Amino acid sequence: MKTAMYANMKRMNNEMAVSPIVATLVLIVVAVIGAVAVGTIMGTFSTQVSKQASASQAASASSTEILIAGSTTLLPAELNLQTDYQKANPGYQLNVQGGGSGAGVASVAEGISDIGAASSASTITGAQTANPNNPAYQNLYYTMIGGRGVVFIQDASMIADPSNVVSTADLNAAYLDASGNGGKTTAVTTNLTHIGTTMEQREAGSGTMSTAFGWIGGSAKGNTSTGYNNLPTQNGNAAMLAAVQAGTSTAPVIGFVDAGYAFTGSVTSNVTASGISVMGVVDGTQTAAYVPTHANIKAALKDWVKGNSQGTNYPQKLTGGLYWITAGTVPTQSVNGIITAPGTSAASSVVTNLITFAQSPGEATAFNNAGMYSLYDFAPTS
């Protein structure tokens, strides 16, 4: 019986054992299936990576960004230029930012933006004076691409100045008085007759403020680039406009903006923006007030550029150029905004082409529709 039992067990073991040939075939099949699976996975991964790389490369190739930062005066015109330029040049994107003229100078000097925007050449030269040992500030190339004029405004109640005409002497006294009394006047002048009028100013480095306070003049005036102490300060033309619009008959406000913000529509319109009154101005050189209109400002700009004496249109000191700044290798010199020593621009060909585009006759409407003046409105173009 034991012999028979051992014989049966041996037979069962032999039946349960796997043939070496079969085992080898099984391993081959498994290897093939595994290789196919791995190949399929790797192929899928490779395809996805390839697709992602191609998409990334395509996006990079289809969009070249040019960053412009600075003057809020120029911002509406730059937004018009943005639309026109991107339409004419698919694959290029203009990123337009505000921040003020001082920020425009600093953004180029510090290598942040491709183009800086400034509404006053003095903002650029002032930054150079303030940074005498910094080559990045000393080597700034700038180009005039348009023009503008500054106007003084009061809230629509006209309680601060019922005559709606203000002189340099009035403004100088009122700003000085308010700077020592929490931003509000405590005395009256010839035309500014309301005690408690808030006198608004712009942020340090503003080209608009530099122009406005430079015109006010007087030994007691604030610094044209940093303003007066203890006055409410608005960052940008839009903020200044809103601050004056908020004035009332019991809390009147006086400030200043570029003409494109004081009047609605294009330079063919002299319709005043809601909530304000645009003030006539007197600078002591003539008895009749200068009337702020687009036509009068353009006439003053033409005289300013040509070096003519002050006419009867509008104060030349309340007008000026609009500038785009790039890096350069030689400081630029200009007389009344016209470049006399152009230096050498370090801007890329893409940026240079954009500047040429902005100065072209076809883009005059980009400025005019924003209430600003193209070079073709006032400056010699050849």
Order of alpha helices (4+ residues) and beta strands (2+ residues): alpha-alpha-beta-alpha-beta-alpha-beta-alpha-alpha-beta-beta-alpha-beta-beta-alpha-beta-alpha-beta-alpha-beta-beta-alpha-beta-beta-beta-alpha-alpha-beta-alpha
